[in-house]
Amino acid sequence: MISVQLSDRVKNLPPYLFAAIDKMKQEAIAKGVDLIDLSIGDPDIPTPKHIVDAMKRAVENPAHHSYPSYEGMLSYREAVAGWYRRRFNVTLDPKNEVLSLIGSKEGIGHIPLAFVDPGDIVLIPSPGYPVYPVGTMFAGGESYFMPLREENDFLPDLKAIPDAVLKKAKLMFINYPNNPTSAIASGDFYREVIQLANRYNIIICHDAAYSEIYYDNDKPKSFLEIEGAKDVGIEFHSLSKTYNMTGWRIGFAAGNKDVIAGLGKIKTNLDSGVFQAIQEASIIALKTDESILSEIRKTYQERRDLLYNGLKNLGLSLSKPKATFYMWVKVPSGFDSSRFVAHLLENAGVLITPGNGFGSSGEGYVRFALTLPAEKIKEAVERIRKIL
Ligand SMILES: *Cc1c(COP(=O)(O)O)cnc(C)c1O
């Protein structure tokens, strides 16, 4: 019998946010609580039928049963380039400026391995997607957290980052529309980022997973739309949130060809690409009729309005999201993030996510997800009303 010893990198992992939540959730369910779960960042709406049908056809084709190409089928990368041109008026060379990913989480988690050596710094937003610091730690890098504060519209204050940190920084993650704050970024912010990247030679990784979940027809920008962006970085994208395809595991990175090539080097040595049938279905997905997408956005917008008005009426402090399916809400006085989540779970059977799970700067906030039907959201607001 051997004694199984975990590596330091595994021992040093922070507790996975959603593991703690899952435990609370299981306990509540075991107690028979009729739970309304607004903690999940996973669409409840199924993948549109034309995409599922395309998958059924593609899976029958033996040509797709072999190992895929590492960088993705050229036809998939061309579909990505076409989508960027139509949506953002950005031109990409499908041959070397686009790379398929097994979901954008995979690319985000792996990219520090390509560019970060032990002792190097990665600039990471806090609160933020937990994969940014974990990928950094696995590569031996150090995370420097950039707080996203309400008074700064949840944009990092780039001028507050010390010069010594910037000199050691190799990579910066940014994410707009933002999970968990739902903030969006302006062209001016991106221009400031590009300037900083050029001055200190920092690779910019913009996570744009939510670019298509927007409201009031106010379309978020791509980082790559901004002049000079392609000189300094890449954008991570995903079909997960846009087309309700979280289970399919497909995404892509687009932008600077040297950064794309570096990430590709890591992937060539670790994985063997995305099942080609999924790529075929994704080519169809990327050409989805606008009417289907606006229907999805309408559903979220209705939920957003219900939850926003409901929580506002209860006296909670929040701003109305312009994008994403999240709502970032200040906890009422007398609570911290975890205690407010526990209070709602124990007394109202409503589960939300504590803001501090996204980093210490998320303390004092909670995140609601709009991933349940309107009736459930209404009922959640009613239940919260009774206990506040
Ligand atoms: C959901 C999400 C992703 C990644 O999703 P994939 O399914 O891996 O493509 C990336 N970044 C953020 C901020 C997300 O919320």
The ligand as a Gaussian input file, in Angstrom:
#p B3LYP/6-31G(d) Opt

LIG

0 1
 C      -18.462000      30.450000     -18.246000
 C      -17.205000      31.235000     -18.275000
 C      -16.107000      30.870000     -19.070000
 C      -15.912000      29.624000     -19.825000
 O      -16.773000      28.834000     -20.256000
 P      -16.443000      27.600000     -21.177000
 O      -17.668000      26.795000     -21.064000
 O      -15.239000      26.907000     -20.627000
 O      -16.173000      28.139000     -22.535000
 C      -15.013000      31.699000     -19.113000
 N      -14.969000      32.825000     -18.411000
 C      -15.974000      33.205000     -17.631000
 C      -15.843000      34.475000     -16.886000
 C      -17.114000      32.420000     -17.513000
 O      -18.086000      32.789000     -16.690000

